[in-house]
Amino acid sequence: MSNPLLEKFHTKHTCAPFSLIKEKHFKPAFKKAIDQAKAEIDNITSTQEAPSFENTIEALEFSGQTLDRVSSIFFNLNSAETNDEIQKIAQEVSPWLSQFSNDIRLNEKLFERVKAVFENRTELDLTTEQQTLLEKKYKGFARNGANLNALDKEKLREIDKKLSQLTLKFGENVLAETNAYELHITDQNQLKGLPDSAKEA
């Protein structure tokens, strides 16, 4: 079965073809995109070449593009035009994404390569943009648990998983309350200045 989320977008400005995307497409797309991103990370950590900006930092920056695209489309829909089915899917895929994110940030082999490039940065002829990206990647790992011991890493995984579920639920609650909000006007003077079309709405 073809999946528009995993195909090239032949639309104006390569916008997502929302008319072709159905709820049934999201879970398979997430699974495929996560597997693809994992393979891209494995390619970085399995290479026998010494860590360099190109084969580590740049490769990491360009990994997971399909997953980023699927996630962006899905969570924008979940925020702006959600329904019961989309919310159900969100509850299922959020733990997948949390686990995948931790699989990257807590990947010892990957962090060692990033760290090696970072510690050797003064010897590299990097542009200002490359230096900024390198520092961002290194600090991202360090601040998200890469230096923790094995036990603390597992605790962090559990915390992040719970947080992802609570964050999602909070957003759904806010959206539900926003949609259910009603303002009852009993004094017509409060509507002065509004056009009739707005009053009727």
C-alpha positions in Angstrom: 0.0 0.0 0.0 1.4 3.4 -1.0 1.8 6.0 1.7 1.8 9.7 0.7 3.7 10.5 3.9 6.7 8.5 2.6 6.6 9.6 -1.0 8.0 12.8 -2.6 5.5 15.6 -2.4 4.5 16.7 -6.0 2.6 19.8 -4.8 3.2 23.5 -5.1 6.0 24.5 -2.8 6.3 20.8 -1.9 3.6 21.2 0.8 2.1 18.2 2.4 -0.8 16.7 0.2 -3.3 16.8 3.0 -6.1 15.6 0.8 -4.3 12.3 0.2 -3.2 11.8 3.9 -5.5 9.6 6.0 -5.2 8.6 9.7 -4.3 5.1 8.6 -1.1 6.3 7.0 0.5 7.7 10.2 1.5 4.7 12.2 3.1 2.8 9.3 4.9 6.1 8.3 6.2 6.6 11.9 7.4 3.0 12.0 9.1 3.2 8.7 10.7 6.6 9.4 12.0 5.5 12.8 13.6 2.4 11.2 15.2 4.6 8.5 16.5 7.0 11.1 17.9 4.2 13.2 19.7 2.8 10.1 21.2 6.3 9.4 22.5 6.5 13.0 23.9 2.9 12.8 25.8 4.0 9.6 27.5 6.8 11.6 28.5 4.6 14.6 29.6 1.6 12.6 32.0 3.3 10.2 35.7 2.4 10.7 36.7 5.9 9.7 38.0 8.3 12.4 35.3 10.8 13.6 35.2 13.9 11.5 32.8 16.8 11.1 31.5 15.4 7.8 31.0 11.7 8.8 29.7 12.4 12.3 28.2 15.9 12.9 27.0 16.6 9.4 25.7 13.0 9.0 23.9 13.3 12.3 22.4 16.7 11.3 20.9 15.2 8.1 19.7 12.0 9.7 16.0 11.5 10.4 14.6 13.9 7.8 11.7 11.6 6.9 10.8 11.2 10.6 11.0 15.0 11.1 8.6 15.5 8.2 6.1 12.9 9.3 6.2 14.2 12.9 5.8 17.8 11.8 2.7 17.0 9.7 1.1 14.8 12.3 1.6 17.0 15.4 0.5 20.1 13.5 -2.7 18.2 12.6 -3.1 17.1 16.2 -2.8 20.7 17.4 -5.0 22.4 14.8 -7.4 19.8 13.4 -7.5 16.8 15.7 -10.0 14.1 16.2 -10.4 11.0 18.4 -8.4 8.8 16.0 -5.5 11.3 15.7 -5.4 11.6 19.5 -5.3 7.9 19.9 -2.5 7.6 17.4 -0.6 10.4 19.2 -0.8 8.4 22.5 0.7 5.4 20.7 3.5 7.1 18.8 4.7 9.5 21.5 6.4 6.8 23.5 8.0 5.5 20.3 9.4 9.0 19.6 10.6 9.4 23.2 12.4 6.1 23.1 14.0 6.9 19.7 15.1 10.3 21.0 16.8 8.7 24.0 18.3 6.0 21.8 20.2 8.7 20.1 21.0 11.0 23.0 22.1 8.1 25.2 24.0 6.2 22.4 27.5 5.8 23.8 29.2 5.1 20.5 27.6 8.1 18.9 28.4 10.4 21.7 32.1 9.3 21.7 32.3 10.2 18.1 30.6 13.6 18.7 32.9 14.2 21.7 36.0 13.3 19.7 35.2 15.9 17.0 34.3 18.5 19.7 37.6 18.0 21.6 39.5 18.3 18.3 37.6 21.3 17.1 40.6 23.8 17.3 42.5 21.6 14.9 39.7 21.6 12.3 39.2 24.3 9.7 35.5 24.8 10.5 33.3 27.7 9.4 31.5 29.7 12.0 28.3 27.9 11.1 30.0 24.5 11.5 31.5 25.5 14.8 28.0 26.5 16.0 26.5 23.2 14.9 29.2 21.2 16.5 28.8 23.0 19.8 25.1 22.6 19.7 25.3 18.9 19.0 27.9 18.3 21.8 26.0 20.3 24.4 22.7 18.6 23.3 24.1 15.2 24.2 25.8 16.4 27.4 22.7 18.2 28.7 20.4 15.3 27.9 22.2 12.5 29.8 25.0 11.2 27.6 27.4 11.4 30.6 25.1 9.6 33.0 25.8 6.0 34.3 23.7 3.1 33.0 21.3 3.2 36.0 20.6 6.9 35.7 20.2 6.6 32.0 17.4 4.1 32.5 15.8 6.4 35.1 16.0 9.2 32.6 14.3 7.1 29.9 11.3 6.4 32.2 11.0 10.1 33.2 11.1 11.2 29.5 8.6 8.6 28.5 6.2 9.8 31.3 6.8 13.4 30.4 6.0 12.9 26.7 2.7 11.3 27.6 1.8 14.0 30.1 2.8 16.8 27.7 0.6 15.3 25.0 -2.3 14.9 27.4 -2.0 18.5 28.6 -2.1 19.8 25.1 -5.2 17.8 24.3 -6.9 19.1 27.5 -6.1 22.7 26.6 -7.4 22.2 23.0 -10.6 20.6 24.3 -11.2 23.4 26.7 -10.5 26.0 24.1 -13.0 24.4 21.7 -15.6 24.1 24.4 -15.3 27.7 25.5 -18.4 29.9 25.2 -18.9 33.6 26.0 -22.4 34.5 26.9 -23.2 38.2 26.2 -26.3 39.5 28.0 -25.6 43.2 27.5 -25.9 44.3 23.8 -23.8 47.4 24.6 -20.8 45.1 24.9 -21.1 44.4 21.2 -21.0 48.0 20.0 -18.7 48.5 17.1 -19.0 44.9 15.8 -20.4 44.4 12.3 -23.7 42.5 12.1 -22.0 39.5 10.5 -19.8 39.1 13.6 -22.8 39.5 15.9 -24.7 36.8 14.0 -21.8 34.4 14.2 
